[in-house]
Amino acid sequence: MQILVTDATGTVGRLVARQLIAAGHTVSGIAEHPHACLDAGVDFACAPLSDPILQALADEADAVIHLAPVDAAAPGSAGIEGVAHVTHAAARAGARLLFVSQAAGPPELYQPAEDLVATSWGPSLVIRIAPPVGRQLDWMVCRTVATLLRTKVSEQPMRLLHLDDLARFLVFASDTDRTGVVDLATPDTVNVITAWRLLRSVSPRSRLHRIPSWPQLIPSMDINATQDDWMFEFGWKAVEAATDTARGLVGRRPGPAGATSHGREMPLPVEVFPQSAPTDELDSAAPEGMEGEFDDRIDPRFPVFSATGLDEALPGPLTPITLDVQLSGLRTASRATSQVLALGGIVGDEWGSRAIAVFGHRPYVGVSANVVAAAQLPGWDETALVQDALVDQPQVGDVLPFGQPRLAEGPLGSVAKAIVAARSLALLRHLKADTRAYRAAAQAEHADPTQLGLLSEAALGVRVRLLRDRIHQGWILTALWLIDNGVTAAALEATGAGSRVSGVGMIVQSGRIAAETTELAAALRNDPPLRALAAEGNLASIRALSPHTAGLLDTAIARIGHRGPGEGELASPAFGDNPAMLLMTAAEAAGAPAEPAPPAGLTGRLAANARGSRELAHDTTIRFSHELRMTLRELGSRWLAADLIDVVDDVYYLTCDELVTMPADARLRIKRRRAERERLQAHRPPEVIDHCWAPVDASAALPRA
């Protein structure tokens, strides 16, 4: 279907547009202002609703979703006049109109708008929503928060509506031809005092004086139609929705137009920055007919990319869900570090878009962009970056074509590094507390297979999206610790205790597995026959011959069962799935010389603390990745039982948004993407790409040393 969304660049508009596209619809949008996070697949018109282009867009649409606020105090408001323009355009086009109204809003404002829609010439559906909540803190959610924190606390039950469920219902309703009025609210309730306590713990009431209140915090709503007639399944219960709102408030301050970051705590990212759309300025790096669905394109000014350093954690070709979650997370982390770099211009655009890029379902470090950034970041080593990335690649020329952007050098460059170092220290002063809070969140939000089995399919879908956001938060923390490691290395350079950073590719590198298997590797090193059994993965014999060694293995599994080879790939098994893999890893470590002890003294402790904090952030990110892996397995088993997919692993060939709203052509998408990945397993891109790439026959390629 062709669907037009008004206020497409608002928080809900962007969320709905992305879900509609994932569901297989063609989406057009209109709003007065653009937004960088609007999905590139939206045919967007930047214009007011009074513009004649509204009618042209409506004429092409099968349905119109009107999200532009009626309230004049809300951002993107089109007022009652906007409702009139949209109802007229939809009626003339014969398009079905879906209008979202606020049940908690002032009746004198929303009742005329509902009447205008209901009495229009065309088919229409009025969706009256309960007070909106969720971690996507737009103006509506901020108004709910302010109203709750101002209200007199009581045991009175109230219904809420998470924005995730609003977006899901709009996609669900778009696929029907139903008209009339429906009230949308959670089927269960939460006590006002419970919601108040959850929000009050993270949002002081004194800062909410500028935010208007809903006149009716607990409006009268009839939810029987939603449950009995529509059979819509909610992903969020009322208490969980209030908890998620509190989760989003951490690090953010509510305001009349939506929440903003306050800088004292790291906020949870709640939106994915879309992949850059192909333009005439960007070149396809792939041979004719081999460009992948998820491939980036190359800016000729930044032509060199390398897969070195990323293969161990993210072995390509990656599955679509891994590309969608992990690579978008690494891009999110790159944009977070740009606040420290303050690059700006084309260099900033390149760093934010392709510091880590995708070619042939494989991740590549943008060597050209990293060289530019390393020149400004203290403790980052340009020479080591190029040497590591371009090892055994003498044919690669200058990583930046002649005359292309380079940052300041010489004395000016030293001043720039000093400024970046000062900005880094200011930005990173809360990083340790943020990392501890992130670790605590991983423990609090853990769900074992039994708990996952009790969740509804809709709840699993919204959990997928939450875990994606948590993973993105972890990559941001890890990237900021990488900057901190560089600052520490620069400070300890004279002592030789600090190890310099060789580019953003180090973000996925970890020594945690080696550290946690030190005792196990030592036991195997001292017993060659036992080590030979371990190298074969013969776990049964190890348990029979050496209970002590088996106990060391079990202890390591308890600590790092969520880790494993290729751990960034969500389709990969973890050590907890197959402990024999960890046994073989320890046997391999036992065959290598023991690592030298770290330098003693204050400088050694400082360097170790910096590395340890980054390891904690990285390990927690992988822990959340494993939570997502387990959620995907549960969802896949449900869909297989319902004959929606052919095998459980098919879930890895859908994106996060497609898992929330399964497209009608899911089987075709899965088949096409699986075939593309299998092709890239046989004919993969090379380790280094310079402007373009030719496929390498994987069967003939020698393994890397």
SULJOBEL-V948717 format. One record per backbone hydrogen bond with DSSP energy under -1.0 kcal/mol. NH is the residue of the N-H (numbers start at 1). CO is the residue of the C=O. If there is no record, write none. Layout:
NH/CO, NH/CO
This chain:
3/26, 4/63, 5/28, 6/65, 7/30, 8/30, 10/7, 14/10, 15/11, 16/12, 17/13, 18/14, 19/15, 20/16, 21/17, 22/18, 23/19, 24/21, 25/20, 26/1, 28/3, 29/43, 30/5, 31/45, 38/35, 42/39, 43/27, 44/42, 45/29, 47/31, 47/45, 51/48, 54/51, 56/52, 57/53, 58/54, 59/55, 61/58, 62/2, 63/2, 64/96, 65/4, 66/98, 74/71, 77/74, 78/69, 79/69, 82/78, 83/79, 84/80, 85/81, 86/82, 87/83, 88/84, 89/85, 90/86, 91/87, 92/88, 93/89, 94/90, 95/90, 96/62, 97/123, 98/64, 99/125, 100/66, 101/127, 103/129, 109/106, 110/106, 111/107, 114/110, 115/111, 116/112, 117/113, 118/114, 119/115, 120/117, 125/97, 126/180, 127/99, 128/182, 129/101, 130/184, 133/161, 137/135, 138/136, 142/138, 143/139, 144/140, 145/141, 146/142, 147/143, 148/144, 149/145, 150/146, 151/147, 158/190, 161/131, 163/133, 166/162, 167/163, 168/164, 169/165, 170/166, 171/167, 172/168, 173/169, 174/170, 176/173, 180/124, 182/126, 184/128, 186/160, 190/158, 192/156, 193/154, 195/191, 196/192, 197/193, 198/194, 199/195, 200/196, 201/197, 202/199, 203/199, 207/204, 208/205, 211/208, 216/104, 227/223, 228/224, 229/225, 230/225, 232/226, 241/237, 242/238, 243/239, 244/240, 245/241, 246/242, 247/243, 248/244, 249/245, 252/249, 253/260, 258/255, 259/137, 260/253, 262/251, 282/279, 283/298, 290/287, 295/292, 296/358, 298/283, 302/299, 305/689, 306/365, 307/687, 310/307, 314/310, 318/361, 321/652, 323/319, 324/320, 325/321, 326/322, 327/322, 329/325, 330/326, 331/327, 332/328, 333/329, 334/330, 335/331, 336/332, 337/333, 338/334, 339/336, 340/337, 341/337, 342/338, 348/344, 349/345, 350/346, 351/347, 352/348, 353/349, 354/350, 355/351, 357/364, 359/362, 362/359, 364/357, 365/306, 366/355, 367/365, 368/304, 370/366, 371/367, 372/368, 373/369, 374/370, 375/371, 376/373, 377/373, 380/377, 381/501, 385/381, 386/382, 387/383, 388/384, 389/385, 390/386, 393/390, 396/393, 404/401, 414/410, 415/411, 416/412, 417/413, 418/414, 419/415, 420/416, 421/417, 422/418, 423/419, 424/420, 425/421, 426/422, 427/423, 428/424, 431/428, 434/430, 435/431, 436/432, 437/433, 438/434, 439/435, 440/436, 441/437, 442/438, 443/439, 444/440, 445/441, 452/448, 453/449, 455/452, 460/456, 461/457, 462/458, 463/459, 464/460, 465/461, 466/462, 467/463, 468/464, 469/465, 470/466, 471/467, 472/468, 473/469, 474/470, 475/471, 476/472, 477/473, 478/474, 479/475, 480/476, 481/477, 482/478, 483/479, 484/480, 485/481, 486/482, 487/483, 488/484, 489/485, 490/486, 491/487, 492/488, 495/492, 496/492, 501/379, 506/503, 507/504, 508/505, 509/506, 515/511, 516/512, 517/513, 518/515, 521/517, 522/518, 523/519, 524/520, 525/521, 526/522, 527/524, 531/527, 532/528, 533/529, 534/530, 535/531, 537/534, 538/533, 539/537, 542/538, 543/539, 544/540, 545/541, 546/542, 550/546, 551/547, 552/548, 553/549, 554/550, 555/551, 556/552, 557/553, 558/554, 559/555, 560/556, 561/557, 563/560, 566/312, 567/564, 568/313, 569/566, 572/569, 575/563, 576/561, 578/574, 581/578, 583/579, 584/580, 585/581, 586/582, 587/583, 588/584, 589/585, 590/586, 591/587, 592/589, 605/601, 606/602, 607/603, 608/604, 609/605, 610/606, 611/607, 612/608, 613/609, 614/610, 615/611, 616/612, 617/613, 618/614, 619/615, 620/616, 621/617, 622/618, 623/619, 624/620, 625/621, 626/622, 627/623, 628/624, 629/625, 630/626, 631/627, 632/628, 633/629, 634/630, 635/631, 636/632, 637/633, 638/634, 639/635, 640/636, 641/637, 642/638, 643/640, 644/639, 650/647, 651/648, 652/649, 653/650, 654/651, 659/655, 660/656, 661/657, 666/663, 669/665, 670/666, 671/667, 672/668, 673/669, 674/670, 675/671, 676/672, 677/673, 678/674, 679/675, 680/676, 681/677, 682/678, 683/679, 684/696, 689/305, 690/692, 691/303, 692/690, 693/285, 696/684, 698/682, 700/697, 701/697
